[in-house]
Structures are given as structure tokens and as C-alpha cells.
């Protein structure tokens, strides 16, 4: 289910958007435009553990993000451990970059 105003996604049992208070539509039945977003990178994280910690903080603050693993990790689908010299990048929409930098600075070790 999806809100046709704010594009928030919900589980099938939810019928009204919690933000907009309008009825949800079945996402499979409608042709909705995909909003264009400019994504910005946070400073790189050394190791998957730190990147996952930052991602958890972003998630708790409802900041959209995606992780980009380094070549070795993504190619060989290595999970569960941190590889030597492993660099992980987190991308957030441009509108959220300042908040994301502030929230993740203590994890990444950078000062803003």
C-alpha cells in the first residue's frame, strides 16, 4: 500500500496514511511517478560494522539511505565480517545531508 501524496509505503493491512490521513492505494495497481532525488555521500566508513551503526541511526531518524559496499565485498558477497581496508559508503538524499552528517559524525570519526 502506498500514499499517493507523500509516497510513503505501508503494509497491506494499513488503509490510511499516518502523515497525510488519506486512503492508501495498492501500489501494484497504479502508475505513480518516481520522484527524482539527488543523492549525496557521507564520508566513507572503514568497515561494515560502523556503516551499519550509522545506517541504524539514520533509520531511527527516518532518513532514507542506501549502502554501497566496496568492490571485493559486493563481488564475492562477503557478509558477517569486516574485511581489511573495507570501505563502505552511505548515500542520502541531498535534502537530508546536513542531518545525516550530524548524526553520523560520531560514528565516522569526522568533525563537522
N, C-alpha and C positions, 0 to 999 in steps of 0.2 A: 504494500500500500504506500502511496506517495501523496504528499501535499502539492496541489497544483499551483500554490502561491509561493511557498518558500523552498519547495523541492525536498523537504525532509522525508526520509524513508522510515516506515513503521512496519511492525509485524502485521501479519494478516488479520489478527483479531482486533487491532485498533481501528476505529472507524472515523475519528475526528483528530485533526492536527492539534497538538498540545500548545503550539505557539499561535497559530492563526485562527484556531477554533472554527475551521471549516471542514466539511466532509472530505475524506480521503478518496483517492481514485486508485483503481487497480493499475499498477504500473505497466502490466503486460498489455492492457487494452488501449492505452493512449500513446500518442506520438508526441512526446514532450521535447522541447529544445534542450540541448545540453549547454549549460552556461559556460562561457569561456572564462578561464581563470589563468592568471599569470602566477606561476609557482616560483618561489624563491627558496634557496638552500640555506639551511642553518649551517654554522661551521661544522666541519666533519667530526665524527665521533670515532675514537680509536677503540674498536671492539663493539660487538653486538650487544653486550650487556648494557653498556652506557646508552647506546641508541635506543634500546627497548625501555630503559628507565625514562628517557626523555619522551618517548612516544606515549608512555603511560601517563605522564604529566600532561601532555598535550590533549590526550583523550579525556582526561578528567576535567579539562577546561573547555571541552567541545571545540577544539581547534582541529580542523581537517589536516591530514598529513599523509605522506607516503614515504616509505623507506626505500632507499636504493643501496643494495649491497654491492660490495666490490666484485670485480670480475671473477676471482677464484671462488668466492663463497657462492655466488649465484650460478656459475657454470657447473660446479660439482655438487650443488645443492647440499652444502655442508651446513648442518644445524647443530645447536646444542652447546657448542664451544666457541670460544674466541680464537681466531687464527692469528698468528704473528703478523703484525703490520696490517691488520684488517681495518679498512676504512669504510664507515657507513655514513651515508648522507641522508638527512631528513629534509623533505621539501614541504613547505606550507604555502597556502595561497598568499599572495602579496599583501592582502588586507590584514593578515594575521601575523606578519613577520615580526613586528615590534614586540607583541605579546609573547610570541614563541621564543624570541631571543631572550627576553627577560626570564621566562620560566625555565629555559634550558641552560642558562649561563652557568649555574652552579654545578650542573652535571657535566657540561662540556669542558669546564675549566677556563672559559674565557671571561673577560670582564667587559661589560658594555657601558 
